[in-house]
Amino acid sequence: MEDAKKQITGYRTLSDKEIDLINRIKAKGAELGELMDSIMDVDPRWLAIAKTDLQKGFMSLVRAITKPEGF
Protein backbone atom coordinates (compact mmCIF):
# COMPACT_ATOMS: atom_id res chain seq x y z
CA MET A 1 0.00 0.00 0.00
CA GLU A 2 1.32 3.43 -0.93
CA ASP A 3 2.07 5.77 1.97
CA ALA A 4 0.78 9.03 0.44
CA LYS A 5 -0.75 11.93 2.30
CA LYS A 6 -4.29 12.78 1.34
CA GLN A 7 -4.65 16.29 0.01
CA ILE A 8 -7.54 18.66 0.67
CA THR A 9 -8.56 20.47 -2.51
CA GLY A 10 -7.52 24.13 -2.43
CA TYR A 11 -5.03 23.69 0.40
CA ARG A 12 -1.28 23.33 0.28
CA THR A 13 0.56 20.62 2.20
CA LEU A 14 1.05 21.79 5.78
CA SER A 15 4.22 21.31 7.78
CA ASP A 16 4.19 19.41 11.06
CA LYS A 17 4.78 22.74 12.84
CA GLU A 18 1.72 24.29 11.16
CA ILE A 19 -0.42 21.27 11.99
CA ASP A 20 0.69 21.41 15.63
CA LEU A 21 -0.12 25.12 15.77
CA ILE A 22 -3.57 24.56 14.29
CA ASN A 23 -4.22 21.78 16.81
CA ARG A 24 -3.24 24.17 19.63
CA ILE A 25 -5.66 26.77 18.26
CA LYS A 26 -8.44 24.18 18.01
CA ALA A 27 -7.81 23.10 21.62
CA LYS A 28 -8.03 26.72 22.83
CA GLY A 29 -11.24 27.17 20.86
CA ALA A 30 -12.74 24.07 22.48
CA GLU A 31 -11.65 25.31 25.91
CA LEU A 32 -13.25 28.70 25.31
CA GLY A 33 -16.40 27.02 23.98
CA GLU A 34 -16.73 25.00 27.17
CA LEU A 35 -16.32 28.17 29.23
CA MET A 36 -19.07 29.92 27.29
CA ASP A 37 -21.35 26.90 27.66
CA SER A 38 -20.93 27.11 31.44
CA ILE A 39 -21.95 30.79 31.64
CA MET A 40 -25.46 31.28 32.99
CA ASP A 41 -27.74 34.19 33.79
CA VAL A 42 -26.57 36.37 30.88
CA ASP A 43 -28.30 37.92 27.91
CA PRO A 44 -28.53 34.99 25.46
CA ARG A 45 -28.39 37.30 22.44
CA TRP A 46 -25.00 38.69 23.46
CA LEU A 47 -23.72 35.24 24.32
CA ALA A 48 -24.70 34.02 20.85
CA ILE A 49 -22.97 37.01 19.26
CA ALA A 50 -19.85 36.36 21.33
CA LYS A 51 -19.81 32.68 20.30
CA THR A 52 -20.23 33.54 16.62
CA ASP A 53 -17.56 36.24 16.64
CA LEU A 54 -15.08 34.03 18.49
CA GLN A 55 -15.76 31.13 16.12
CA LYS A 56 -15.06 33.46 13.20
CA GLY A 57 -11.88 34.64 14.90
CA PHE A 58 -10.56 31.13 15.44
CA MET A 59 -11.51 30.15 11.89
CA SER A 60 -9.71 33.22 10.55
CA LEU A 61 -6.63 32.36 12.56
CA VAL A 62 -6.57 28.84 11.11
CA ARG A 63 -7.06 30.20 7.59
CA ALA A 64 -4.17 32.60 8.17
CA ILE A 65 -1.98 29.55 8.70
CA THR A 66 -3.41 27.29 5.99
CA LYS A 67 -3.54 30.06 3.34
CA PRO A 68 -6.28 28.43 1.24
CA GLU A 69 -6.19 29.14 -2.50
CA GLY A 70 -9.88 29.74 -3.08
CA PHE A 71 -12.92 31.41 -1.60
N, C-alpha and C positions, 0 to 999 in steps of 0.2 A: 504494500500500500504506500502511495506517495505521501510524504510528509510536507504538504503545502499548506500555507496559511490561507484561510478563506478571506476574501476581500469584500468589503462593503462598497457597493457602487457609489461613486462620487467622493470617496474618502481615500486619502493616501495611506500607505502603511505607516503605522505608528511605532515609535521606538518603545522599548520597555520602560524607559523613564517617563515618557508621555502617558503610557497606559497606567503606570503607578500613580502619577499625578491625578489623572482622571478618576481613578478608584478612590483616592483620598478625597477628592471633591464630592464624589457620590456619597461617601460615608458621612461627610459633614452635612450634606443635604438631608440625608436620612435622619441624622441626629437632630437637626433643626426641625424637620417635619414632626418627629416624635415630641419635641418640646411644644410645638404649636398645637398638636393634638391634645396635649395635657392642659392647655390653658382653658380656664372656664370663667364664666361670668364676665364676658367681654362682648362688645358689639360684634355680632357674627359677620356683618358686612365688611367691617374693617379687617377682621381676621381672614376672611376670604381674599380680600385685596392683598393683604400681606403675603399669604400663601402663594397667590398667583405671581406677584412681583418677585418673590424670592425664587420661585421655580424658574421664571424667565432669567433671572440673574445667574443661577447655577447652570442653566442650559447655555446661556451666552458664554460663560466661562469655559465650558467644555468645548463649545464650537470655536472659541479663540485658540484652543490647543489643537483641535482636529483639523481646522482650516478646510472645511468642506468646499468642494469645487462648485456646487450648484446652489440653487435657491433652498 
